[in-house]
Amino acid sequence: MDQTPRRMLGQPLSSPATQPKKRSTSVMFFFSKVSWNLRLQKQEPLKNVFFILAETARDPSVKKRHMVMRGLGTMACETPDKVRKYKKIILDLLVHGLYDPVSSEVIHESMKTLTIILGKMQGKALGSFFIDITLQTRTLLDDENDSLRYSAFVLFGQLADLAGRKWKSFFTRQVKQTQDSLLTHLQDRNPQVAKACKTTFRACSPYLRQSKDYSFQNEEDQRNPKLCRQLSHYHPELLQFFYANKIL
């Protein structure tokens, strides 16, 4: 069982007392209906927009929380420079959405937006958000919802490419603990999920390499025979890839 502690998410950003409540609705409308470049910056100071988004991301209304996650995705596509400038605020909002306790729609939208934003940021300055995102994404790999599983595999594969030296040890542990899920979903009932899983398996393959102090008495390493058997039966081309890259 994964014993890695989850970081406590940041406290909600305080909102200026002078902000009218009705602006939350107008900001959501802007995000869903108009271009960020053409209208949003003309009608709201950018910093105040983020205060409103931070407040709305914690609104009791699932619909409003969902719209915030979608709006951040729109922003990432249209103004990546703003994403880089306000990346810490944006990541805090998205991680909060990723851990939404009620709505799978909010979680799903958060994952999709994170995939876009991490691509724009190229993994730079993720900080401890990397841990938050990885831990929650791992739990969603086995979710009953096909869309959640698919997005989780896509995001987890992206995290594999972004771990770098700083998070290599941490992510290696996560991959080893996820190995059974990776094997299971290679045969997922949904073909798109199975395909995403296969792509993610390849991305995670460097983290499956045996360490130099390999021991047959290591319980985690005992899984490799199982891995070889299942891959040889269902995905021989993937097993050949692992052998060619000296992963197994």
C-alpha positions in Angstrom: 0.0 0.0 0.0 1.3 3.4 -0.9 2.4 5.2 2.3 3.6 8.3 0.6 1.9 11.2 2.5 -0.2 13.6 0.5 0.7 17.2 0.8 -2.0 19.4 2.3 -3.4 21.5 -0.5 -3.0 25.3 -0.2 -5.6 27.4 1.5 -8.2 29.2 -0.7 -6.9 32.4 -2.1 -8.6 35.4 -0.4 -10.8 37.5 -2.6 -10.9 41.3 -2.4 -13.9 42.5 -0.4 -14.8 45.0 -3.2 -15.4 42.3 -5.8 -19.1 42.0 -6.6 -20.5 38.5 -6.3 -22.1 38.6 -9.7 -18.7 38.8 -11.4 -18.2 35.1 -10.8 -21.0 34.3 -13.2 -19.7 36.8 -15.8 -16.2 35.3 -15.6 -17.6 31.8 -16.2 -19.6 33.2 -19.1 -16.4 34.7 -20.6 -14.5 31.5 -20.3 -17.1 29.4 -22.0 -18.3 31.8 -24.7 -15.6 34.2 -25.7 -11.9 34.5 -26.3 -9.7 35.2 -23.3 -7.5 37.4 -25.5 -10.2 39.5 -27.0 -12.5 40.2 -24.0 -11.5 38.9 -20.6 -8.5 41.1 -20.1 -10.3 44.2 -21.2 -13.0 43.8 -18.6 -11.2 42.5 -15.5 -7.7 43.1 -14.1 -6.0 39.7 -14.6 -5.1 39.3 -11.0 -8.7 39.9 -9.9 -9.9 37.3 -12.4 -7.8 34.7 -10.6 -9.2 35.8 -7.2 -12.7 35.2 -8.6 -11.7 31.8 -10.1 -10.1 30.7 -6.8 -13.4 31.6 -5.0 -15.6 29.9 -7.7 -13.4 26.8 -7.7 -14.6 26.1 -4.2 -18.2 27.0 -4.8 -20.8 24.5 -3.7 -22.1 24.4 -7.3 -20.6 21.5 -9.2 -21.4 23.3 -12.5 -19.4 26.4 -11.4 -16.4 24.3 -10.3 -16.5 22.4 -13.6 -16.6 25.6 -15.6 -13.5 26.9 -13.7 -11.5 23.8 -14.8 -12.7 24.1 -18.3 -12.0 27.8 -18.4 -8.4 27.2 -17.3 -8.1 24.8 -20.2 -9.3 27.5 -22.6 -6.8 29.9 -21.1 -4.0 27.4 -21.5 -4.8 27.0 -25.2 -5.2 30.6 -26.0 -2.7 32.4 -23.8 0.1 30.1 -22.7 2.2 33.1 -21.6 -0.4 33.8 -18.9 -0.3 30.2 -17.8 3.5 30.5 -17.3 3.2 33.8 -15.4 0.5 32.6 -13.0 1.4 28.9 -13.0 1.4 28.4 -9.2 -2.1 29.8 -8.9 -3.4 27.8 -11.8 -1.8 24.6 -10.6 -3.3 25.1 -7.2 -6.7 25.5 -8.7 -6.3 22.4 -10.9 -5.0 20.2 -8.1 -7.9 21.3 -6.0 -10.2 20.2 -8.8 -8.3 16.9 -9.2 -9.2 16.1 -5.6 -12.8 17.2 -5.8 -14.7 15.0 -3.3 -18.0 14.9 -5.1 -17.9 15.3 -8.9 -16.2 13.0 -11.4 -16.8 15.7 -14.0 -14.7 18.2 -12.2 -12.0 15.7 -11.7 -12.1 14.7 -15.4 -11.9 18.3 -16.6 -9.1 19.0 -14.2 -7.1 16.1 -15.6 -7.7 17.2 -19.2 -6.6 20.7 -18.4 -3.5 19.5 -16.5 -2.5 17.5 -19.6 -2.7 20.7 -21.7 -0.9 22.9 -19.1 1.9 20.5 -18.3 2.5 20.3 -22.1 2.8 24.0 -22.3 5.0 24.3 -19.2 7.1 21.3 -20.3 7.2 20.2 -16.6 9.1 23.3 -15.4 8.5 24.6 -11.9 6.0 22.0 -10.9 7.5 21.7 -7.5 5.6 19.6 -5.0 2.5 19.8 -7.2 4.1 16.9 -9.0 3.5 14.7 -6.0 -0.1 15.8 -5.6 -0.9 15.2 -9.2 0.9 11.8 -9.4 -0.8 10.4 -6.2 -4.3 11.3 -7.3 -3.8 10.3 -10.9 -2.6 6.8 -9.8 -5.8 6.3 -7.9 -7.9 7.0 -11.0 -6.2 4.4 -13.2 -8.6 1.8 -11.9 -11.7 4.0 -11.8 -15.0 2.5 -13.1 -15.5 5.5 -15.4 -13.9 4.9 -18.8 -13.2 8.6 -19.5 -11.5 9.0 -16.1 -9.3 6.0 -16.7 -8.4 7.2 -20.2 -7.4 10.7 -19.0 -5.6 9.2 -16.0 -3.4 7.0 -18.2 -2.7 9.9 -20.5 -1.7 12.2 -17.6 0.3 9.5 -15.8 2.3 8.8 -19.0 3.0 12.5 -19.3 4.2 12.6 -15.7 6.6 9.8 -16.5 8.2 12.1 -19.1 8.4 15.1 -16.7 9.7 13.4 -13.5 13.3 14.3 -14.2 16.1 13.7 -11.6 14.2 15.5 -8.8 11.3 13.1 -8.7 12.9 10.0 -10.3 13.0 8.1 -7.0 9.5 9.0 -6.0 8.0 8.2 -9.4 9.9 4.9 -9.6 8.1 3.8 -6.5 4.8 5.0 -7.9 5.3 3.0 -11.1 6.2 -0.2 -9.3 3.1 0.2 -7.2 1.1 0.8 -10.4 2.5 -2.2 -12.3 -0.6 -4.4 -11.7 -2.9 -1.7 -13.0 -0.8 -1.3 -16.1 -0.9 -5.0 -16.8 -4.6 -5.2 -16.1 -5.6 -2.3 -18.4 -3.6 -3.5 -21.3 -6.7 -5.6 -21.7 -9.1 -2.9 -20.7 -12.7 -3.4 -21.9 -12.5 0.0 -23.6 -10.1 -0.1 -26.6 -9.1 3.6 -26.2 -8.1 3.0 -22.6 -6.1 -0.1 -23.5 -4.3 1.9 -26.1 -3.6 4.8 -23.7 -2.4 2.2 -21.1 0.0 0.7 -23.6 1.5 4.1 -24.5 1.9 4.9 -20.8 3.5 1.5 -20.1 6.2 2.4 -22.6 6.7 5.9 -21.1 7.0 4.2 -17.6 9.3 1.5 -18.8 12.6 3.2 -17.7 11.3 3.2 -14.1 10.9 -0.6 -14.2 14.6 -1.2 -14.8 16.2 -3.4 -12.1 18.5 -1.6 -9.7 22.2 -2.6 -9.6 21.7 -4.2 -6.1 18.9 -6.4 -7.5 18.0 -9.3 -5.2 15.6 -12.2 -5.8 14.6 -11.8 -2.2 13.2 -8.4 -2.9 9.4 -8.7 -2.9 8.7 -6.0 -5.4 11.2 -7.5 -7.9 9.4 -10.9 -7.7 6.7 -9.3 -9.9 8.9 -9.3 -13.0 8.3 -13.0 -13.9 4.5 -12.2 -13.8 5.2 -9.2 -16.0 7.1 -11.2 -18.5 4.5 -14.0 -18.7 1.6 -11.6 -19.2 3.4 -9.5 -21.8 4.6 -12.6 -23.7 1.1 -13.9 -23.9 -0.8 -10.7 -24.7 1.7 -8.1 -25.9 4.9 -9.8 -27.2 5.9 -6.6 -29.0 5.9 -4.7 -25.7 8.0 -7.4 -24.1 10.5 -7.2 -27.0 10.7 -3.5 -26.5 11.5 -4.0 -22.8 14.2 -6.6 -23.6 15.7 -4.4 -26.3 16.0 -1.5 -23.9 17.3 -3.7 -21.1 14.4 -3.0 -18.9 13.8 -6.7 -18.1 
